[in-house]
């Protein structure tokens, strides 16, 4: 399967969310619930036209951006090395956005449920695939854990991304476990995600400094 075919799958998924908007529109209220608190209760609304177009529109715009990224940047040739995994991330992201949009439609059609749990489950799935993506990325300017230290060293990039991939997968698992804890479920995602971000940045700095000190020691011999 070519990259074009994988992007076509993502496009079809996004178009399906737009079609769902059109089909559901006659039965939806003029003001639609579009935001929920940690307890799963709606606490924000948007007008129907905006709510129906927002996520499909954002998804379409991001699809264009995702298509451009592999073609620009000083290290764009490195993206070719993990292009299939990158493309499938685009598909997974399109599915994620469509699931959230579909949940909004279903809720506003009168089938009420804990929307926060749906979002957390969808984010967990997205995070798990981000973990897969990170373990395959090669050094580039757009995709991955881009700190000054990972961008300066292939070894730091590779080792940081191996760790980051495991941490993102662990975060996804913890988020799914958190679904059992009701209004506290969001913390099973938020806390590990913040820790993952902090740990990977610090780890990349630590590795770079250690490698540089080792290189300096070798040059002094």
N, CA, C and O of each residue as an XYZ file, in Angstrom:
884
protein
N       0.851     -1.195      0.000
C       0.000      0.000      0.000
C       0.887      1.245      0.000
O       1.825      1.347      0.791
N       0.588      2.175     -0.880
C       1.395      3.384     -1.008
C       0.961      4.440     -0.004
O      -0.093      4.341      0.624
N       1.816      5.462      0.126
C       1.487      6.577      1.006
C       0.202      7.263      0.552
O      -0.614      7.675      1.377
N       0.028      7.380     -0.748
C      -1.186      8.014     -1.278
C      -2.441      7.258     -0.837
O      -3.453      7.868     -0.493
N      -2.365      5.941     -0.850
C      -3.516      5.129     -0.436
C      -3.815      5.307      1.046
O      -4.978      5.362      1.446
N      -2.766      5.397      1.860
C      -2.993      5.578      3.297
C      -3.622      6.940      3.579
O      -4.505      7.055      4.429
N      -3.167      7.970      2.865
C      -3.778      9.290      3.037
C      -5.216      9.297      2.514
O      -6.065     10.018      3.037
N      -5.481      8.510      1.501
C      -6.852      8.416      0.999
C      -7.770      7.814      2.056
O      -8.911      8.248      2.212
N      -7.274      6.815      2.780
C      -8.062      6.227      3.880
C      -8.389      7.301      4.911
O      -9.529      7.414      5.360
N      -7.372      8.094      5.286
C      -7.601      9.172      6.256
C      -8.624     10.164      5.726
O      -9.490     10.620      6.472
N      -8.531     10.499      4.447
C      -9.469     11.448      3.858
C     -10.892     10.908      3.879
O     -11.837     11.645      4.162
N     -11.045      9.626      3.579
C     -12.378      9.010      3.607
C     -12.961      9.056      5.012
O     -14.150      9.322      5.184
N     -12.127      8.799      6.015
C     -12.585      8.864      7.401
C     -13.075     10.263      7.737
O     -14.122     10.426      8.363
N     -12.317     11.275      7.319
C     -12.693     12.661      7.610
C     -13.976     13.048      6.874
O     -14.856     13.699      7.437
N     -14.068     12.640      5.616
C     -15.283     12.930      4.852
C     -16.497     12.287      5.511
O     -17.585     12.864      5.520
N     -16.309     11.090      6.064
C     -17.431     10.412      6.724
C     -17.945     11.217      7.914
O     -19.141     11.192      8.206
N     -17.053     11.929      8.601
C     -17.510     12.753      9.722
C     -18.327     13.934      9.218
O     -19.294     14.343      9.861
N     -17.941     14.485      8.067
C     -18.726     15.555      7.472
C     -20.087     15.070      7.012
O     -21.088     15.764      7.191
N     -20.133     13.885      6.419
C     -21.406     13.302      5.987
C     -22.308     13.060      7.195
O     -23.513     13.304      7.138
N     -21.709     12.573      8.302
C     -22.490     12.348      9.523
C     -23.107     13.653     10.017
O     -24.243     13.668     10.491
N     -22.355     14.748      9.904
C     -22.883     16.051     10.303
C     -24.115     16.426      9.489
O     -25.119     16.884     10.035
N     -24.025     16.227      8.182
C     -25.137     16.578      7.293
C     -26.361     15.727      7.603
O     -27.480     16.238      7.653
N     -26.150     14.427      7.810
C     -27.276     13.524      8.062
C     -27.941     13.795      9.410
O     -29.158     13.674      9.547
N     -27.123     14.167     10.411
C     -27.674     14.372     11.758
C     -28.259     15.757     11.955
O     -29.063     15.960     12.866
N     -27.874     16.717     11.122
C     -28.236     18.125     11.319
C     -29.721     18.371     11.587
O     -30.034     19.130     12.505
N     -30.660     17.770     10.835
C     -32.079     18.087     11.065
C     -32.578     17.732     12.464
O     -33.532     18.344     12.944
N     -31.963     16.771     13.117
C     -32.429     16.311     14.424
C     -31.645     16.878     15.596
O     -31.873     16.488     16.741
N     -30.732     17.787     15.325
C     -29.885     18.334     16.381
C     -30.426     19.681     16.866
O     -31.059     20.409     16.101
N     -30.175     20.012     18.143
C     -30.641     21.308     18.678
C     -29.838     22.470     18.115
O     -28.730     22.279     17.615
N     -30.393     23.668     18.194
C     -29.715     24.860     17.682
C     -28.431     25.138     18.439
O     -27.459     25.611     17.850
N     -28.408     24.855     19.730
C     -27.197     24.967     20.559
C     -26.787     23.561     20.972
O     -27.557     22.846     21.614
N     -25.579     23.170     20.604
C     -25.116     21.815     20.868
C     -24.091     21.782     21.991
O     -23.216     22.645     22.076
N     -24.207     20.790     22.841
C     -23.187     20.561     23.870
C     -21.882     20.168     23.188
O     -21.857     19.249     22.368
N     -20.808     20.859     23.524
C     -19.510     20.592     22.898
C     -18.364     20.525     23.908
O     -17.212     20.306     23.533
N     -18.682     20.712     25.178
C     -17.627     20.651     26.189
C     -18.195     20.007     27.440
O     -19.337     20.263     27.822
N     -17.380     19.161     28.080
C     -17.810     18.431     29.264
C     -16.768     18.588     30.370
O     -15.578     18.742     30.094
N     -17.224     18.548     31.619
C     -16.288     18.627     32.740
C     -15.762     17.239     33.084
O     -16.119     16.251     32.443
N     -14.907     17.178     34.107
C     -14.281     15.904     34.478
C     -15.296     14.870     34.920
O     -15.036     13.669     34.834
N     -16.444     15.317     35.391
C     -17.489     14.390     35.828
C     -18.351     13.906     34.668
O     -19.271     13.114     34.869
N     -18.059     14.378     33.452
C     -18.817     13.947     32.289
C     -20.090     14.724     32.040
O     -20.935     14.295     31.254
N     -20.244     15.873     32.703
C     -21.438     16.695     32.535
C     -21.159     17.823     31.535
O     -20.113     18.469     31.618
N     -22.075     18.070     30.595
C     -21.851     19.149     29.627
C     -21.834     20.506     30.304
O     -22.704     20.813     31.119
N     -20.833     21.326     29.962
C     -20.734     22.656     30.566
C     -20.371     23.731     29.540
O     -19.930     24.819     29.909
N     -20.556     23.426     28.255
C     -20.288     24.407     27.215
C     -21.019     24.028     25.948
O     -21.200     22.845     25.662
N     -21.442     25.028     25.180
C     -22.189     24.772     23.949
C     -21.644     25.609     22.800
O     -20.897     26.566     23.003
N     -22.039     25.223     21.581
C     -21.764     25.997     20.372
C     -23.014     25.986     19.511
O     -23.867     25.111     19.655
N     -23.122     26.952     18.621
C     -24.216     26.933     17.666
C     -24.066     25.717     16.756
O     -22.953     25.254     16.508
N     -25.174     25.212     16.270
C     -25.143     23.986     15.471
C     -24.221     24.075     14.253
O     -23.430     23.154     14.050
N     -24.275     25.123     13.435
C     -23.383     25.161     12.260
C     -21.900     25.070     12.624
O     -21.127     24.382     11.958
N     -21.518     25.777     13.696
C     -20.112     25.745     14.113
C     -19.739     24.370     14.639
O     -18.685     23.838     14.291
N     -20.590     23.791     15.470
C     -20.307     22.483     16.056
C     -20.211     21.401     14.986
O     -19.386     20.494     15.094
N     -21.039     21.490     13.967
C     -21.028     20.473     12.911
C     -19.799     20.579     12.018
O     -19.314     19.574     11.498
N     -19.305     21.778     11.845
C     -18.185     21.979     10.911
C     -16.817     21.969     11.575
O     -15.814     21.724     10.904
N     -16.751     22.229     12.881
C     -15.473     22.495     13.537
C     -14.487     21.342     13.421
O     -13.420     21.510     12.831
N     -14.815     20.179     13.968
C     -13.851     19.075     13.981
C     -13.572     18.521     12.584
O     -12.412     18.256     12.269
N     -14.589     18.334     11.731
C     -14.249     17.913     10.362
C     -13.355     18.926      9.649
O     -12.450     18.538      8.911
N     -13.601     20.224      9.864
C     -12.772     21.247      9.237
C     -11.343     21.221      9.743
O     -10.395     21.302      8.962
N     -11.192     21.105     11.072
C      -9.840     21.027     11.644
C      -9.120     19.791     11.122
O      -7.939     19.851     10.779
N      -9.831     18.677     11.065
C      -9.228     17.423     10.587
C      -8.750     17.555      9.149
O      -7.661     17.098      8.805
N      -9.567     18.181      8.315
C      -9.186     18.360      6.908
C      -7.951     19.245      6.790
O      -7.046     18.948      6.009
N      -7.909     20.333      7.562
C      -6.757     21.233      7.523
C      -5.490     20.520      7.984
O      -4.425     20.694      7.393
N      -5.609     19.715      9.043
C      -4.442     18.991      9.546
C      -3.997     17.910      8.573
O      -2.805     17.620      8.471
N      -4.944     17.313      7.859
C      -4.566     16.322      6.853
C      -3.670     16.949      5.796
O      -2.685     16.342      5.377
N      -4.003     18.154      5.365
C      -3.162     18.871      4.402
C      -1.780     19.135      4.999
O      -0.762     18.954      4.331
N      -1.755     19.566      6.271
C      -0.474     19.826      6.938
C       0.354     18.553      7.035
O       1.556     18.574      6.767
N      -0.274     17.446      7.414
C       0.439     16.166      7.518
C       1.003     15.739      6.163
O       2.057     15.105      6.100
N       0.315     16.080      5.095
C       0.799     15.728      3.760
C       1.996     16.579      3.357
O       2.867     16.123      2.615
N       2.039     17.818      3.849
C       3.126     18.735      3.494
C       4.400     18.426      4.276
O       5.501     18.528      3.733
N       4.259     18.052      5.534
C       5.415     17.878      6.428
C       6.525     17.009      5.828
O       7.686     17.412      5.893
N       6.234     15.843      5.249
C       7.330     15.021      4.711
C       8.044     15.633      3.520
O       9.073     15.116      3.086
N       7.520     16.720      2.987
C       8.105     17.337      1.797
C       8.908     18.590      2.094
O       9.491     19.182      1.185
N       8.947     19.000      3.344
C       9.673     20.223      3.695
C      10.603     19.934      4.866
O      10.484     18.902      5.526
N      11.524     20.848      5.117
C      12.426     20.713      6.254
C      13.782     20.186      5.857
O      13.897     19.427      4.895
N      14.819     20.577      6.589
C      16.199     20.180      6.258
C      16.438     18.675      6.307
O      17.301     18.162      5.594
N      15.678     17.958      7.147
C      15.904     16.520      7.305
C      14.719     15.705      6.792
O      14.433     14.627      7.312
N      14.033     16.219      5.776
C      12.828     15.551      5.285
C      13.115     14.148      4.748
O      12.239     13.282      4.759
N      14.356     13.926      4.275
C      14.678     12.598      3.752
C      14.614     11.534      4.845
O      14.387     10.361      4.550
N      14.812     11.930      6.104
C      14.741     10.956      7.194
C      13.322     10.465      7.423
O      13.124      9.334      7.867
N      12.326     11.304      7.127
C      10.932     10.886      7.319
C      10.596      9.725      6.391
O       9.756      8.887      6.720
N      11.252      9.675      5.230
C      11.011      8.574      4.291
C      11.325      7.228      4.933
O      10.749      6.205      4.563
N      12.249      7.237      5.905
C      12.635      5.985      6.553
C      11.558      5.400      7.444
O      11.573      4.202      7.726
N      10.614      6.234      7.896
C       9.509      5.703      8.712
C       8.163      6.170      8.156
O       7.194      6.325      8.899
N       8.117      6.390      6.845
C       6.923      6.952      6.224
C       5.670      6.089      6.426
O       4.611      6.652      6.705
N       5.729      4.761      6.301
C       4.502      3.992      6.524
C       3.928      4.172      7.928
O       2.713      4.286      8.089
N       4.790      4.199      8.940
C       4.319      4.384     10.317
C       3.752      5.783     10.488
O       2.746      5.968     11.173
N       4.387      6.761      9.873
C       3.888      8.139      9.906
C       2.508      8.228      9.249
O       1.593      8.849      9.788
N       2.375      7.609      8.099
C       1.095      7.653      7.392
C      -0.018      7.016      8.213
O      -1.131      7.540      8.267
N       0.277      5.897      8.847
C      -0.749      5.240      9.663
C      -1.093      6.079     10.889
O      -2.217      6.012     11.387
N      -0.137      6.870     11.381
C      -0.483      7.813     12.442
C      -1.524      8.808     11.949
O      -2.458      9.144     12.678
N      -1.369      9.278     10.721
C      -2.344     10.212     10.157
C      -3.724      9.563     10.108
O      -4.729     10.208     10.406
N      -3.771      8.291      9.732
C      -5.047      7.567      9.710
C      -5.618      7.450     11.114
O      -6.804      7.697     11.329
N      -4.773      7.071     12.071
C      -5.220      6.940     13.466
C      -5.735      8.272     13.985
O      -6.751      8.320     14.678
N      -5.039      9.356     13.653
C      -5.481     10.679     14.101
C      -6.834     11.035     13.492
O      -7.697     11.589     14.173
N      -7.018     10.720     12.220
C      -8.301     10.991     11.570
C      -9.419     10.203     12.246
O     -10.515     10.726     12.449
N      -9.147      8.960     12.590
C     -10.146      8.140     13.301
C     -10.444      8.741     14.660
O     -11.602      8.805     15.071
N      -9.407      9.184     15.365
C      -9.576      9.813     16.673
C     -10.509     11.017     16.583
O     -11.456     11.128     17.361
N     -10.250     11.905     15.652
C     -11.081     13.102     15.511
C     -12.509     12.743     15.128
O     -13.457     13.386     15.578
N     -12.661     11.718     14.300
C     -13.991     11.299     13.878
C     -14.762     10.669     15.023
O     -15.972     10.867     15.137
N     -14.082      9.915     15.868
C     -14.739      9.327     17.042
C     -15.253     10.421     17.974
O     -16.379     10.345     18.466
N     -14.426     11.439     18.214
C     -14.854     12.539     19.078
C     -16.044     13.269     18.457
O     -17.018     13.582     19.141
N     -15.953     13.536     17.160
C     -17.057     14.226     16.485
C     -18.324     13.372     16.519
O     -19.417     13.882     16.767
N     -18.173     12.088     16.272
C     -19.328     11.200     16.324
C     -19.954     11.160     17.709
O     -21.177     11.107     17.844
N     -19.112     11.184     18.737
C     -19.629     11.213     20.108
C     -20.451     12.457     20.380
O     -21.494     12.396     21.032
N     -19.967     13.604     19.869
C     -20.717     14.857     20.044
C     -22.093     14.760     19.371
O     -23.102     15.171     19.943
N     -22.118     14.222     18.172
C     -23.387     14.079     17.452
C     -24.350     13.162     18.213
O     -25.520     13.493     18.409
N     -23.838     12.016     18.633
C     -24.686     11.042     19.332
C     -25.248     11.636     20.618
O     -26.434     11.490     20.913
N     -24.384     12.310     21.382
C     -24.834     12.913     22.645
C     -25.944     13.926     22.388
O     -26.950     13.946     23.097
N     -25.761     14.756     21.384
C     -26.745     15.806     21.108
C     -28.004     15.291     20.430
O     -29.005     16.002     20.343
N     -27.953     14.065     19.954
C     -29.167     13.432     19.428
C     -30.026     12.856     20.540
O     -31.105     12.319     20.290
N     -29.535     12.973     21.786
C     -30.320     12.545     22.926
C     -29.851     11.281     23.601
O     -30.452     10.846     24.583
N     -28.785     10.680     23.096
C     -28.253      9.456     23.709
C     -27.143      9.852     24.687
O     -25.960      9.775     24.357
N     -27.527     10.266     25.867
C     -26.556     10.816     26.808
C     -25.700      9.719     27.440
O     -26.182      8.630     27.753
N     -24.426     10.036     27.618
C     -23.458      9.114     28.224
C     -22.327      9.961     28.783
O     -22.303     11.176     28.591
N     -21.394      9.324     29.471
C     -20.255     10.046     30.046
C     -19.258     10.341     28.921
O     -18.423      9.504     28.578
N     -19.362     11.529     28.365
C     -18.545     11.887     27.204
C     -17.066     11.936     27.556
O     -16.223     11.626     26.715
N     -16.743     12.316     28.772
C     -15.335     12.398     29.184
C     -14.653     11.045     29.072
O     -13.486     10.967     28.687
N     -15.369      9.978     29.406
C     -14.784      8.646     29.302
C     -14.513      8.274     27.849
O     -13.517      7.616     27.550
N     -15.395      8.692     26.951
C     -15.147      8.446     25.524
C     -13.878      9.154     25.080
O     -13.049      8.565     24.386
N     -13.719     10.418     25.475
C     -12.529     11.178     25.089
C     -11.272     10.517     25.639
O     -10.277     10.382     24.927
N     -11.314     10.107     26.895
C     -10.135      9.496     27.504
C      -9.770      8.185     26.811
O      -8.591      7.907     26.592
N     -10.767      7.382     26.466
C     -10.496      6.127     25.758
C      -9.893      6.409     24.381
O      -8.963      5.725     23.953
N     -10.432      7.426     23.687
C      -9.914      7.775     22.362
C      -8.490      8.311     22.458
O      -7.637      7.964     21.640
N      -8.230      9.154     23.451
C      -6.874      9.693     23.638
C      -5.901      8.568     23.984
O      -4.757      8.575     23.529
N      -6.348      7.609     24.781
C      -5.484      6.472     25.127
C      -5.067      5.718     23.865
O      -3.901      5.351     23.715
N      -6.018      5.489     22.961
C      -5.677      4.820     21.713
C      -4.703      5.635     20.874
O      -3.768      5.089     20.289
N      -4.929      6.948     20.821
C      -4.024      7.830     20.076
C      -2.633      7.827     20.689
O      -1.638      7.732     19.971
N      -2.555      7.928     22.004
C      -1.265      7.937     22.683
C      -0.504      6.633     22.459
O       0.716      6.641     22.293
N      -1.225      5.521     22.455
C      -0.530      4.246     22.249
C       0.137      4.232     20.877
O       1.274      3.784     20.736
N      -0.578      4.726     19.868
C       0.044      4.725     18.545
C       1.154      5.767     18.454
O       2.118      5.573     17.714
N       1.036      6.861     19.189
C       2.156      7.815     19.254
C       3.397      7.098     19.783
O       4.507      7.324     19.302
N       3.196      6.228     20.781
C       4.311      5.436     21.296
C       4.939      4.565     20.219
O       6.161      4.441     20.146
N       4.093      3.960     19.380
C       4.600      3.164     18.256
C       5.372      4.049     17.289
O       6.462      3.691     16.843
N       4.805      5.201     16.968
C       5.452      6.127     16.034
C       6.824      6.563     16.543
O       7.794      6.586     15.785
N       6.902      6.907     17.826
C       8.161      7.411     18.372
C       9.287      6.397     18.271
O      10.440      6.774     18.062
N       8.975      5.124     18.413
C      10.028      4.105     18.355
C      10.565      3.915     16.941
O      11.586      3.252     16.755
N       9.895      4.487     15.943
C      10.349      4.345     14.555
C      10.891      5.638     13.962
O      11.488      5.613     12.886
N      10.701      6.758     14.634
C      11.100      8.026     14.031
C      12.611      8.163     13.910
O      13.371      7.702     14.762
N      13.018      8.805     12.835
C      14.400      9.207     12.663
C      14.477     10.727     12.819
O      13.472     11.427     12.697
N      15.659     11.212     13.083
C      15.825     12.636     13.422
C      15.270     13.532     12.317
O      15.655     13.415     11.154
N      14.361     14.427     12.699
C      13.779     15.374     11.752
C      13.250     16.572     12.535
O      13.284     16.578     13.766
N      12.764     17.581     11.822
C      12.391     18.845     12.469
C      10.912     18.932     12.845
O      10.500     19.907     13.473
N      10.111     17.938     12.478
C       8.673     18.091     12.661
C       8.004     16.989     13.479
O       7.007     17.252     14.150
N       8.518     15.781     13.442
C       7.842     14.640     14.055
C       8.716     14.054     15.147
O       9.853     13.657     14.894
N       8.188     13.999     16.365
C       8.926     13.370     17.449
C       9.192     14.306     18.612
O       8.588     15.373     18.715
N      10.098     13.899     19.484
C      10.466     14.670     20.676
C      11.614     15.584     20.269
O      12.775     15.176     20.260
N      11.277     16.816     19.936
C      12.244     17.730     19.330
C      12.762     18.718     20.374
O      12.189     19.788     20.582
N      13.848     18.334     21.016
C      14.535     19.237     21.930
C      15.860     19.638     21.287
O      16.280     19.014     20.312
N      16.526     20.666     21.812
C      17.835     21.030     21.236
C      18.826     19.869     21.253
O      19.719     19.795     20.409
N      18.665     18.966     22.219
C      19.628     17.878     22.392
C      19.319     16.700     21.483
O      20.242     16.080     20.956
N      18.044     16.372     21.283
C      17.724     15.290     20.345
C      18.040     15.715     18.912
O      18.482     14.894     18.108
N      17.817     16.992     18.587
C      18.074     17.458     17.230
C      19.561     17.591     16.934
O      19.956     17.744     15.778
N      20.378     17.533     17.962
C      21.825     17.695     17.785
C      22.575     16.374     17.738
O      23.776     16.359     17.467
N      21.893     15.267     17.995
C      22.596     13.991     18.087
C      21.666     12.847     17.707
O      20.576     12.718     18.264
N      22.095     12.013     16.758
C      21.302     10.846     16.383
C      21.157      9.882     17.549
O      20.093      9.297     17.750
N      22.240      9.715     18.325
C      22.168      8.783     19.453
C      21.193      9.272     20.512
O      20.396      8.489     21.029
N      21.246     10.551     20.837
C      20.316     11.115     21.815
C      18.883     11.005     21.287
O      17.967     10.665     22.036
N      18.693     11.293     20.004
C      17.373     11.164     19.401
C      16.843      9.738     19.563
O      15.731      9.535     20.049
N      17.642      8.761     19.154
C      17.182      7.371     19.166
C      16.860      6.891     20.576
O      15.817      6.277     20.802
N      17.744      7.165     21.515
C      17.532      6.669     22.874
C      16.383      7.386     23.570
O      15.625      6.769     24.319
N      16.253      8.682     23.327
C      15.134      9.426     23.908
C      13.810      8.927     23.347
O      12.827      8.817     24.081
N      13.777      8.627     22.068
C      12.529      8.177     21.461
C      12.165      6.750     21.855
O      10.986      6.403     21.920
N      13.161      5.934     22.115
C      12.844      4.596     22.636
C      12.174      4.709     23.999
O      11.181      4.036     24.275
N      12.733      5.571     24.849
C      12.131      5.783     26.163
C      10.750      6.435     26.016
O       9.787      5.999     26.647
N      10.657      7.469     25.189
C       9.390      8.159     25.001
C       8.310      7.243     24.469
O       7.153      7.341     24.879
N       8.674      6.347     23.555
C       7.701      5.399     23.030
C       7.133      4.512     24.114
O       5.924      4.282     24.160
N       7.990      4.009     24.990
C       7.514      3.156     26.092
C       6.635      3.947     27.052
O       5.624      3.440     27.537
N       7.022      5.189     27.326
C       6.256      6.005     28.273
C       4.879      6.379     27.715
O       3.896      6.400     28.455
N       4.807      6.669     26.428
C       3.506      6.981     25.837
C       2.592      5.756     25.868
O       1.397      5.880     26.135
N       3.147      4.584     25.598
C       2.330      3.368     25.663
C       1.856      3.119     27.093
O       0.707      2.734     27.313
N       2.745      3.339     28.065
C       2.367      3.176     29.462
C       1.283      4.171     29.846
O       0.338      3.820     30.552
N       1.411      5.405     29.387
C       0.387      6.421     29.650
C      -0.963      5.972     29.103
O      -1.991      6.154     29.755
N      -0.964      5.386     27.909
C      -2.208      4.896     27.309
C      -2.842      3.811     28.161
O      -4.056      3.807     28.368
N      -2.026      2.894     28.653
C      -2.548      1.806     29.494
C      -3.122      2.358     30.796
O      -4.196      1.942     31.232
N      -2.408      3.290     31.413
C      -2.894      3.893     32.660
C      -4.191      4.655     32.428
O      -5.084      4.644     33.275
N      -4.293      5.320     31.275
C      -5.528      6.047     30.960
C      -6.704      5.101     30.840
O      -7.808      5.427     31.274
N      -6.483      3.938     30.258
C      -7.565      2.955     30.146
C      -7.951      2.409     31.515
O      -9.131      2.198     31.794
N      -6.958      2.183     32.364
C      -7.254      1.740     33.728
C      -8.060      2.811     34.457
O      -8.961      2.499     35.235
N      -7.731      4.061     34.200
C      -8.417      5.172     34.849
C      -9.896      5.248     34.531
O     -10.656      5.857     35.284
N     -10.319      4.641     33.430
C     -11.740      4.659     33.079
C     -12.599      4.006     34.158
O     -13.806      4.237     34.223
N     -11.976      3.197     34.995
C     -12.706      2.521     36.077
C     -12.946      3.436     37.274
O     -13.648      3.054     38.210
N     -12.369      4.643     37.254
C     -12.398      5.497     38.429
C     -13.211      6.776     38.246
O     -12.983      7.772     38.931
N     -14.163      6.734     37.312
C     -15.133      7.811     37.180
C     -14.524      9.186     36.993
O     -13.719      9.397     36.085
N     -14.906     10.125     37.851
C     -14.477     11.513     37.685
C     -12.985     11.699     37.911
O     -12.445     12.751     37.570
N     -12.306     10.710     38.474
C     -10.858     10.799     38.672
C     -10.087     10.262     37.457
O      -8.857     10.312     37.422
N     -10.814      9.757     36.478
C     -10.166      9.103     35.345
C      -9.212     10.041     34.607
O      -8.170      9.609     34.113
N      -9.567     11.315     34.533
C      -8.751     12.257     33.769
C      -7.338     12.359     34.334
O      -6.389     12.612     33.592
N      -7.197     12.163     35.635
C      -5.874     12.274     36.242
C      -4.971     11.108     35.858
O      -3.747     11.232     35.886
N      -5.579      9.964     35.496
C      -4.790      8.813     35.066
C      -4.182      9.047     33.688
O      -3.268      8.331     33.279
N      -4.681     10.033     32.984
C      -4.087     10.447     31.715
C      -3.216     11.676     31.891
O      -2.082     11.709     31.412
N      -3.737     12.688     32.574
C      -3.053     13.971     32.668
C      -1.708     13.855     33.380
O      -0.701     14.357     32.881
N      -1.681     13.204     34.530
C      -0.437     13.114     35.310
C       0.646     12.328     34.562
O       1.764     12.827     34.438
N       0.359     11.114     34.057
C       1.399     10.409     33.305
C       1.853     11.160     32.058
O       3.031     11.110     31.703
N       0.925     11.863     31.382
C       1.299     12.600     30.177
C       2.273     13.727     30.508
O       3.256     13.931     29.796
N       2.003     14.456     31.586
C       2.904     15.535     31.996
C       4.262     14.984     32.426
O       5.303     15.563     32.116
N       4.241     13.870     33.137
C       5.500     13.252     33.554
C       6.298     12.772     32.352
O       7.520     12.921     32.309
N       5.606     12.198     31.378
C       6.271     11.733     30.165
C       6.958     12.891     29.447
O       8.101     12.768     29.008
N       6.254     14.015     29.329
C       6.839     15.186     28.677
C       8.074     15.666     29.426
O       9.107     15.940     28.814
N       7.971     15.768     30.751
C       9.091     16.240     31.546
C      10.269     15.286     31.533
O      11.416     15.711     31.391
N       9.991     13.993     31.682
C      11.065     12.992     31.746
C      11.837     12.937     30.433
O      13.066     12.862     30.446
N      11.143     12.973     29.309
C      11.844     12.864     28.033
C      12.727     14.080     27.753
O      13.812     13.941     27.189
N      12.270     15.262     28.142
C      13.099     16.458     27.953
C      14.352     16.378     28.811
O      15.461     16.609     28.329
N      14.169     16.051     30.080
C      15.318     15.957     30.994
C      16.262     14.848     30.555
O      17.481     15.014     30.600
N      15.709     13.721     30.131
C      16.530     12.589     29.711
C      17.367     12.945     28.491
O      18.534     12.566     28.403
N      16.769     13.679     27.542
C      17.530     14.061     26.352
C      18.691     14.979     26.720
O      19.775     14.861     26.149
N      18.478     15.888     27.663
C      19.560     16.764     28.119
C      20.649     15.954     28.821
O      21.840     16.156     28.583
N      20.221     15.035     29.690
C      21.176     14.203     30.433
C      22.041     13.392     29.474
O      23.261     13.345     29.626
N      21.412     12.750     28.484
C      22.161     11.935     27.535
C      23.158     12.782     26.750
O      24.315     12.400     26.573
N      22.692     13.933     26.284
C      23.568     14.793     25.484
C      24.783     15.235     26.283
O      25.910     15.191     25.789
N      24.551     15.660     27.515
C      25.667     16.101     28.354
C      26.634     14.959     28.628
O      27.848     15.162     28.621
N      26.109     13.758     28.870
C      26.969     12.609     29.153
C      27.793     12.243     27.927
O      28.983     11.946     28.037
N      27.157     12.266     26.760
C      27.871     11.931     25.533
C      28.931     12.983     25.224
O      30.043     12.651     24.814
N      28.579     14.259     25.422
C      29.538     15.327     25.160
C      30.731     15.242     26.114
O      31.875     15.437     25.705
N      30.457     14.950     27.385
C      31.564     14.810     28.339
C      32.457     13.646     27.951
O      33.680     13.713     28.079
N      31.821     12.560     27.468
C      32.607     11.423     27.017
C      33.454     11.750     25.812
O      34.596     11.303     25.708
N      32.893     12.538     24.886
C      33.657     12.937     23.706
C      34.814     13.849     24.084
O      35.907     13.738     23.528
N      34.571     14.759     25.038
C      35.637     15.662     25.484
C      36.747     14.884     26.150
O      37.924     15.191     25.961
N      36.378     13.861     26.943
C      37.389     13.055     27.620
C      38.243     12.300     26.636
O      39.451     12.161     26.827
N      37.603     11.798     25.552
C      38.358     11.089     24.526
C      39.326     12.026     23.805
O      40.459     11.647     23.507
N      38.873     13.253     23.525
C      39.732     14.190     22.801
C      40.905     14.672     23.636
O      41.920     15.109     23.092
N      40.770     14.595     24.970
C      41.859     15.041     25.854
C      42.928     13.976     26.036
O      44.011     14.265     26.546
N      42.639     12.763     25.629
C      43.625     11.701     25.828
C      44.796     11.826     24.853
O      45.716     11.010     24.887
